[in-house]
Amino acid sequence: MKIIMLGAPGAGKGTQAKKIAAKFSIPHISTGDIFRANIKNGTELGKKAKTYMDQGLLVPDELVVDLVVDRVNQEDCRDGYVLDGFPRTIPQAEALDKALAELGQKVDYAIDVDVPDENIIRRMGGRRACVTCGATYHLEYAPTEKDGICDTCGGGLILRDDDKPETVKKRLSVYHEQTQPLIDYYTNAGILKTVDGTADIEDVFRAIVEILGA
């Protein structure tokens, strides 16, 4: 069962990807994790990726696809995997399909966790992080016992730059421009399934499990 998770930043696709991986005992693969593992282990691909990252450049699609394909070829991916955060663009999706086809494989499902922009802006704007220990909270969904004070260590809470409405709006506009076309791409491939990401986390998960026929 080879699954790709789609959805805007803050839609909750990472949370759902982890839950799918746990339920079906398949790896949850994010490109960030792949980069870190390869760089830490000093692999040839990792060294190449690091040269771009050290210069603050984006890692080229071709190299990202090589890293992903290398990862999905590992023994623990034999029964499938959940790809989270990749592909992000049509060229990446095409390159991934081509590389998988050469291995006699293909993606089975592309699951889009659909959440309107205004919900995401509200959701992310409510996040708070502890400046001392990094614990995260949400004003609405996971508030602290004392307003503005971390339950874990008593540190102060901040709204991270990443979660500020103007930053979130920018990230969403990049998403719509680059990644939204993937919705059409996977619809045309006949493998796109959409779930309502505004529902409760467990309800979203139930809808996904139903799609996967389990």
Secondary structure in CASP SS format (residue, H / E / C, confidence):
PFRMAT SS
TARGET T0000
AUTHOR 0000-0000-0000
METHOD secondary structure of the structure
MODEL  1
M C 1.00
K E 1.00
I E 1.00
I E 1.00
M E 1.00
L E 1.00
G C 1.00
A C 1.00
P C 1.00
G C 1.00
A C 1.00
G C 1.00
K H 1.00
G H 1.00
T H 1.00
Q H 1.00
A H 1.00
K H 1.00
K H 1.00
I H 1.00
A H 1.00
A H 1.00
K H 1.00
F H 1.00
S C 1.00
I C 1.00
P C 1.00
H E 1.00
I E 1.00
S E 1.00
T H 1.00
G H 1.00
D H 1.00
I H 1.00
F H 1.00
R H 1.00
A H 1.00
N H 1.00
I H 1.00
K H 1.00
N C 1.00
G C 1.00
T C 1.00
E H 1.00
L H 1.00
G H 1.00
K H 1.00
K H 1.00
A H 1.00
K H 1.00
T H 1.00
Y H 1.00
M H 1.00
D H 1.00
Q C 1.00
G C 1.00
L C 1.00
L C 1.00
V C 1.00
P C 1.00
D H 1.00
E H 1.00
L H 1.00
V H 1.00
V H 1.00
D H 1.00
L H 1.00
V H 1.00
V H 1.00
D H 1.00
R H 1.00
V H 1.00
N C 1.00
Q C 1.00
E H 1.00
D H 1.00
C H 1.00
R C 1.00
D C 1.00
G C 1.00
Y E 1.00
V E 1.00
L E 1.00
D E 1.00
G C 1.00
F C 1.00
P C 1.00
R C 1.00
T C 1.00
I H 1.00
P H 1.00
Q H 1.00
A H 1.00
E H 1.00
A H 1.00
L H 1.00
D H 1.00
K H 1.00
A H 1.00
L H 1.00
A H 1.00
E H 1.00
L C 1.00
G C 1.00
Q C 1.00
K C 1.00
V C 1.00
D C 1.00
Y E 1.00
A E 1.00
I E 1.00
D E 1.00
V E 1.00
D E 1.00
V C 1.00
P C 1.00
D H 1.00
E H 1.00
N H 1.00
I H 1.00
I H 1.00
R H 1.00
R H 1.00
M H 1.00
G H 1.00
G C 1.00
R E 1.00
R E 1.00
A E 1.00
C E 1.00
V C 1.00
T C 1.00
C C 1.00
G C 1.00
A C 1.00
T E 1.00
Y E 1.00
H E 1.00
L C 1.00
E C 1.00
Y C 1.00
A E 1.00
P C 1.00
T C 1.00
E C 1.00
K C 1.00
D C 1.00
G C 1.00
I E 1.00
C C 1.00
D C 1.00
T C 1.00
C C 1.00
G C 1.00
G C 1.00
G E 1.00
L E 1.00
I E 1.00
L C 1.00
R C 1.00
D H 1.00
D H 1.00
D H 1.00
K C 1.00
P H 1.00
E H 1.00
T H 1.00
V H 1.00
K H 1.00
K H 1.00
R H 1.00
L H 1.00
S H 1.00
V H 1.00
Y H 1.00
H H 1.00
E H 1.00
Q H 1.00
T C 1.00
Q H 1.00
P H 1.00
L H 1.00
I H 1.00
D H 1.00
Y H 1.00
Y H 1.00
T H 1.00
N H 1.00
A C 1.00
G C 1.00
I C 1.00
L E 1.00
K E 1.00
T E 1.00
V E 1.00
D E 1.00
G C 1.00
T C 1.00
A C 1.00
D C 1.00
I H 1.00
E H 1.00
D H 1.00
V H 1.00
F H 1.00
R H 1.00
A H 1.00
I H 1.00
V H 1.00
E H 1.00
I H 1.00
L C 1.00
G C 1.00
A C 1.00
END
